[in-house]
Amino acid sequence: MDRAAQAYEAALAADRGDVLIRIEYARFLVSYARVYPQSDAAGRAVTIAQSAIALAPRNIGALVALAEAYRVDGRVADAERTAQLAREVSPNYAEQMLGSPGNDADLGSSLIAVSSP
């Protein structure tokens, strides 16, 4: 992970205003956190996704990345609130990425499964 993280960090340093790099870095960290939940990757994903939101508050990719980061970080209420905002901004894209509300495959339902012992 260190080499990939270093590459993302170098890309961020080269272009501090690039939302897409932040989104992809957050997604990478979310994937890593799913495999290695004891790592600090989930918290780092939240921080990176939040920085993407700071640059582009209604960017659907950033919202989805933040919702997923919150989910793997165990922040259920934040994940659900961010997923709802994503659904308001772009219902079709959000449904593809997060599932639809009330569906067992949606983000909220998966949050319950992840946060339960």
Sine and cosine of phi, psi and omega as CSV:
sin_phi,cos_phi,sin_psi,cos_psi,sin_omega,cos_omega
0.00,0.00,-0.55,0.84,-0.10,-1.00
-0.84,0.54,-0.67,0.74,-0.02,-1.00
-0.92,0.40,-0.66,0.75,0.02,-1.00
-0.91,0.41,-0.70,0.71,0.02,-1.00
-0.88,0.47,-0.66,0.76,0.04,-1.00
-0.88,0.47,-0.63,0.77,0.02,-1.00
-0.91,0.42,-0.68,0.73,0.05,-1.00
-0.90,0.43,-0.67,0.74,0.01,-1.00
-0.89,0.46,-0.65,0.76,0.04,-1.00
-0.90,0.43,-0.64,0.77,0.03,-1.00
-0.91,0.42,-0.64,0.76,0.05,-1.00
-0.90,0.43,-0.64,0.76,0.01,-1.00
-0.91,0.41,-0.55,0.83,-0.01,-1.00
-0.95,0.30,-0.50,0.86,-0.01,-1.00
-0.58,-0.82,1.00,0.02,-0.08,-1.00
-0.90,0.44,-0.29,0.96,-0.03,-1.00
-0.98,-0.19,0.20,0.98,-0.07,-1.00
-1.00,0.06,0.96,-0.28,0.00,-1.00
-0.93,0.36,-0.62,0.79,-0.07,-1.00
-0.90,0.44,-0.62,0.78,0.05,-1.00
-0.89,0.46,-0.69,0.73,0.01,-1.00
-0.88,0.47,-0.67,0.74,0.02,-1.00
-0.88,0.48,-0.75,0.66,-0.03,-1.00
-0.92,0.39,-0.61,0.79,0.05,-1.00
-0.90,0.44,-0.70,0.71,0.04,-1.00
-0.87,0.49,-0.68,0.74,0.02,-1.00
-0.89,0.45,-0.66,0.75,0.06,-1.00
-0.86,0.52,-0.74,0.67,-0.01,-1.00
-0.90,0.43,-0.61,0.80,0.07,-1.00
-0.88,0.48,-0.72,0.70,0.02,-1.00
-0.88,0.48,-0.68,0.73,0.02,-1.00
-0.90,0.45,-0.68,0.73,-0.01,-1.00
-0.90,0.44,-0.53,0.85,0.04,-1.00
-0.91,0.41,-0.60,0.80,-0.02,-1.00
-0.99,0.13,-0.59,0.81,-0.04,-1.00
-0.83,-0.55,0.96,0.28,-0.08,-1.00
-0.90,0.44,-0.36,0.93,0.01,-1.00
-0.98,0.20,-0.17,0.99,0.00,-1.00
-0.97,0.23,0.10,-0.99,0.06,-1.00
-1.00,-0.03,0.21,0.98,-0.09,-1.00
-0.89,0.45,-0.59,0.81,-0.02,-1.00
-0.90,0.44,-0.73,0.68,0.03,-1.00
-0.89,0.46,-0.64,0.77,0.05,-1.00
-0.91,0.42,-0.61,0.79,0.04,-1.00
-0.88,0.47,-0.66,0.75,0.04,-1.00
-0.87,0.50,-0.74,0.68,-0.03,-1.00
-0.88,0.48,-0.71,0.71,-0.01,-1.00
-0.92,0.39,-0.70,0.72,0.01,-1.00
-0.90,0.44,-0.62,0.78,0.06,-1.00
-0.89,0.46,-0.58,0.81,0.03,-1.00
-0.93,0.37,-0.53,0.85,0.09,-1.00
-0.92,0.39,-0.67,0.74,0.04,-1.00
-0.89,0.45,-0.60,0.80,0.02,-1.00
-0.89,0.47,-0.55,0.84,0.01,-1.00
-0.99,0.14,-0.56,0.83,-0.08,-1.00
-0.57,-0.82,0.99,0.13,-0.15,-0.99
-0.85,0.53,-0.44,0.90,-0.03,-1.00
-0.91,-0.42,0.37,0.93,0.06,-1.00
-0.96,0.27,0.86,-0.51,-0.11,-0.99
-0.90,0.44,-0.62,0.79,0.04,-1.00
-0.89,0.45,-0.64,0.77,0.03,-1.00
-0.92,0.38,-0.65,0.76,0.02,-1.00
-0.90,0.44,-0.69,0.72,0.02,-1.00
-0.90,0.43,-0.69,0.73,0.02,-1.00
-0.87,0.49,-0.66,0.75,0.01,-1.00
-0.92,0.39,-0.68,0.74,0.04,-1.00
-0.86,0.51,-0.70,0.72,0.01,-1.00
-0.92,0.40,-0.63,0.78,0.02,-1.00
-0.90,0.43,-0.71,0.71,0.06,-1.00
-0.85,0.53,-0.67,0.74,-0.03,-1.00
-0.87,0.50,-0.77,0.64,-0.04,-1.00
-0.95,0.32,-0.33,0.95,0.06,-1.00
-1.00,0.07,-0.02,1.00,0.04,-1.00
0.99,0.16,0.26,0.97,-0.03,-1.00
-0.99,-0.11,0.97,0.24,-0.15,-0.99
-0.85,0.53,-0.79,0.62,-0.05,-1.00
-0.89,0.46,-0.66,0.75,0.03,-1.00
-0.90,0.43,-0.65,0.76,0.02,-1.00
-0.89,0.45,-0.71,0.71,-0.01,-1.00
-0.91,0.41,-0.66,0.75,0.01,-1.00
-0.90,0.43,-0.67,0.74,0.00,-1.00
-0.94,0.35,-0.62,0.79,0.06,-1.00
-0.89,0.45,-0.63,0.78,0.04,-1.00
-0.89,0.45,-0.69,0.73,0.05,-1.00
-0.88,0.47,-0.66,0.75,0.04,-1.00
-0.87,0.50,-0.66,0.75,0.02,-1.00
-0.91,0.41,-0.54,0.84,0.05,-1.00
-0.95,0.31,-0.62,0.79,-0.04,-1.00
-0.95,0.32,-0.71,0.71,-0.05,-1.00
-0.51,-0.86,1.00,0.09,-0.10,-1.00
-0.82,0.57,-0.69,0.73,-0.06,-1.00
-0.92,0.38,-0.74,0.68,0.00,-1.00
-0.90,0.44,-0.72,0.70,-0.01,-1.00
-0.87,0.49,-0.64,0.77,0.02,-1.00
-0.90,0.44,-0.65,0.76,0.03,-1.00
-0.90,0.44,-0.65,0.76,-0.10,-1.00
-1.00,0.05,-0.55,0.83,-0.12,-0.99
-0.92,-0.40,-0.27,0.96,-0.13,-0.99
1.00,-0.03,0.14,-0.99,-0.02,-1.00
-0.99,-0.15,0.48,-0.88,0.02,-1.00
-0.86,0.51,0.66,-0.75,0.01,-1.00
1.00,0.06,-0.13,0.99,0.01,-1.00
-1.00,-0.03,0.69,-0.73,-0.02,-1.00
-0.87,0.50,-0.34,0.94,-0.01,-1.00
-1.00,-0.01,0.00,1.00,-0.07,-1.00
-0.97,0.25,0.17,-0.99,-0.06,-1.00
-0.85,0.52,-0.70,0.71,-0.04,-1.00
-0.87,0.50,-0.69,0.73,0.01,-1.00
-0.92,0.39,-0.63,0.78,0.01,-1.00
-0.94,0.35,-0.44,0.90,0.06,-1.00
-0.90,0.44,-0.66,0.76,-0.02,-1.00
-0.89,0.45,-0.69,0.73,0.00,-1.00
-0.90,0.43,-0.64,0.77,-0.03,-1.00
-0.94,0.33,-0.62,0.79,-0.10,-0.99
-1.00,0.08,-0.19,0.98,0.01,-1.00
-0.99,0.14,0.61,-0.80,0.02,-1.00
-0.94,0.34,0.00,0.00,0.00,0.00
